[in-house]
């Protein structure tokens, strides 16, 4: 079976590379988080066989990485990812010296403070309880269920569990229904932490392509029918990172195919409320298949600091989820739940505010990219980000150049299963316009550095910035 290192490298991407160049590619994977600290790498012999290279070349690769501090090696034992003790990044004591575009999230909604104040009597009324909330407050579960019903899927509070965010919800679902060694269909690109969660639960990933123009519905259906994956993880609304929306007809076809194949369909609706000017509202996938498992979150429409999400599923699965949940947490914080009850009662005002914030952020990104010759911004009608086309496979090199300009910007391959999509870059539209303008100016300088030859290739960097 192909190792995760080779999956991330892409064997075709490093064919014929020198030992120094190959070490540089591995180093780039470590720098943007595609290989994690402490992760075990293949043995020299195994990696040589996978890449069809001599063992002496692989020994040289690992030796270069070790000398630069990117791996540790035990004689006759394992090779593991580490980070160098020093780096070339400048000392940045000022909190605003670096601009982080690795997190696509807005600051809190203006209504958060008032909602918090209004929630305090509700919280005070709960002081006589144990404080543990395994299923979630009844009034919050009812509010979430009503939101689903308003969107076209009849839902009761008994079909809802409140969780500590959408990723927490996804991990709870995997802990309950996961099967190590099974296949999972995922979009390519997709949310990186979902890929990591699936890897951690032992799934073999089957990618299906998504671009700014949408899904390859034929490919997706063929994978479902031919490979019979145990589950599929999809982001159908304002897909992260492309911003695409799955049309109603394709939703129905995918949901029906999944149901007939006996496959579990996990739908991530974290971005579903982030509409700017799409012009239409699709039905949730759960409207077409009662077995669909849906996860959602308040973090993108209220604040990332509110670690609150939910799962919508059949009652039989809810029972199983509740049986598993105490093994790693005993519920969701009550204060966040009380605040969420208040916020969900004001969804029209909340989504209107989010729409204006995203519209301003989108305009700021567009204005900044207009000053950079060679980067194309697609139509972006909602979501967290724009999935830009760089015109050439330079995403990782641009990411490294951006770090030199104190701009943290994950490359396109960070969102994939196999080190591909080097022509693409995700740029969030969630920062305030003035902050975005600063970020785009740093990106312009990094782009000029890259094309002017001022930035070394990954293999030429002895120590890259770690932020």
Buried (B, 14 or more C-beta within 10 A) or exposed (E): EEBBBBBBBBBEBBEEBEBEBBBBBBBBBBBBBBBEEEBEBBBBEBBBEBBEBEEEBBBBBBBBBBEBBBBBBEEEEEBBBBBBEEBEBEEEEEEEEBBBBBEBEBBBBEBBEEBBEBBEEBBEEBEEEEEEBBBBBEBBBBBBBBBBEEBEBEBEBBBBBBBBBBBBBBBBBBBBBBBEEBBBBBBBBBBBEBBBBBBEBEBBBBBBBBBBEBBBBEEBBEBBEEEEBBBBBBBBBBBBBBBBBBBBEBBBBBBEBBBEBEBBBBBBBBBBBBBBEBEEEBBBBBBBBEBBBBBBBBBBBBBBEBBBBBBBBBEEBBEBBBEEBEEEEEBBBBBBBBBBBBBBBBBEEBBEBBBEBBBBBBEBBBEBBEEBEEBEBBEBBBBBBBBBBBEEBBBBBBBBBBBBBBBBBBBBBBBBBBBBBBBBBBBBBBBBBEBBBBBBBBBBBBBBBBBEEEBBBBBEBBBBBEE
